[in-house]
Amino acid sequence: AMSQPAELILESLDRVSEIVDDPSAPVYERLFETYPDFKKLFRFEGNGDLARQNMFQVTVVALMEHLDGRAASANIVKTERMNHSHIGVPNADFDRYYEVVRDTFRDILGDEWTPETQAAWDEAIAGLISATPYEG
């Protein structure tokens, strides 16, 4: 069975998906608004939307798996860190993406966003970041 925090994250994702067709769209909108420099990193994408949706998916899955103690999630994230550092994304910037996903969801859900949900996201993000230090 999933842990309570993982369930809360999944629940928030489900609710956001009911409200927004493609949850990755507002996430990237916010990302580029908050960090305009990130936009240039996406200029080489032939199929930008698909790549972004995929990145978004990988992120949410990694957070939930990490909460459930699956080590594989850390390996996925470590690999992503490496890939991103090669295209000029420093580690701290990589971590910002998780926060942007969380804050976007919080905005979309409004009153439905509970302190428990916030705590679940914060725990998942902090845990995954500390479990995947970049040694490069």
N, C-alpha and C positions, 0 to 999 in steps of 0.2 A: 504493500500500500504506500501511497505517496505521503510524505510528511505534510503537516498542516501548512507550513509556509509555501511549499511547492504547490499545494492545492490552491492557495490564495493567488499565487502568480498565474496559474493556469486559468483560474476563474476570471481574473482581471483580463487576461488575454481573450478569453471567450466572449466576455462582455464587450470589450473594445471591438472585437471582430463583428459583433452583432450591430454595433453602431456605425462602424467604418468598414467599407468594403475591403480596403487594403491598408491595414494598420501601419505598414512600413512607410506609406506616403507621408502622413503627418510627422512621423519620426524623422524622416530625412529633411522635411521642411524645417523642422525645429533645429536639427543638426546644422544645416547650412546657415540658418538665421543666427544661431548662437556662435558658430565657428565657421565664418565665411571661407577661411583657408581650406577647409575640408573639401570644398566644392571642386577644386582643381584635381583632387585625387581621383575623381570619378570621370574625368574627361576622356579616358581611354576606353571606356566601356562601350562595346558595340551594343549590347543589350542591357542598358543601365537598369531598367526596372526589375528585370529578372534577377540580376546580380544583387540588387539592393534587397529585394524580397528574401532572397536566399540568405544574405548576411543577417537580416533581421531574424529569420527563422532559427538560424544557427545560434544566435545570441540568446533567444528566449529558451530554447531547448537546453543549452549549456547551463543556464541559470537554474532551471528546474532540476536537471540531473545532478548538478553540484549539491543542491540542497538535499538530495536523496543519497548523497555519499557515493555517487558513481565517479570513479577516478577518470574514466574516459573523457568526461567533460573538460577536465583540466588539460588533457593532452590536445583536445581540439583547440582550446583557447591558446595554448602555448604555440601551436602551429600557426594559428591566425596572427598571433603577436609577431612571429618571425616574418610571415608574409607581409604584414603591414609595415614592419620596420624597413623592409627592403624597398617599399614604395614611399618611404619618408614619413611614416606615421610614428612619432615617438610614443613610448609606452603610456605616458600619462594621458595622451590624446586618445589612445585606444580605449582606455578606461572610461573616458567621458561618454562614449557611445552608450554604455549601459545606463548611465544617469539620464541621458536624453530620452531613452526608451521609457524609463520609469516616469519621468516628468511629463512626457507626452501622454502616457496612459492616465496619469493623475488628472491632467487637464480634461481629457475626454470623458472620464468617469465622474468627475465632479463630486457630488454628494455621495456617490456610491463608493468612493475611494475611502477606505477606513484606515484608522491608525494601524490596525493589524496588517492590512495590505501593504501599507508603507513600510512597516517593520520587516515584512517578508522580503520585499524587494531590496531593502537596505542590507539585510542579512545575506541575501544571495549575492548581491554585488560585491560587498566587502569580502565575503568568503572566497568568491571566485577570483577576485583580484589578488588576494593574498596567496591563494593556492597556485597561482600561475605567474610567478616572478619571471621576468625576461632576463636571460643571462647573456644576451648578445652584446 
